[in-house]
Amino acid sequence: MSKFYGDIARDYRHSFTTGFYGGNPVILKFKTKPSEKVGLHQTFKVHREITAKDDAETVSHHVENGVAVKISCSDNQVVSKFKFNNEEGIYEVAYKPKDVNKDGKSLRLKHNSTFNADTKVVASTESVKFGSGLFADAKVGLSADYSW
């Protein structure tokens, strides 16, 4: 549990805010699910940075913003996620066919693309996961990933 007995704006040496989660004195999260197929999530994290320049310290506060949108369709067989924050954007789409995912078998196809805002590079990964019941509670599975 964090305790704070001072002014966040004047806490230059982090003497009051060292016990906060992740060094962030303020974290705001908003989640909503307007329907069964759509979910929205937004996060704000405020943190302080101290920069030393010419024998003087400058204190500034930064806000990290994160947004996530999750959309599902076809009886939750196809799920798309869009995640954006200050550093990167991520797009994921996953497919779990109902006609295969029964009787102890499971199949999942997934695409993931990540855009790094600093380097302007897009990295993508394709993955396939298949599993089947071997006997009793034992299962065997196969996972293959391809990054490009």
Secondary structure, DSSP 8 states (H G I E B T S, - for coil): -----S-GGG-TT-TTTTTSGGG-SEEEEEEEEEETTEEEEEEEEEEEEEEEETTEEEEEEEEEEEEEEEEEETTTTEEEEEEEESSEEEEEEEE--TTTS-TT-EEEEEEEEEEETTTTEEEEEEEEEEEEEEETTEEEEEEEEEE-
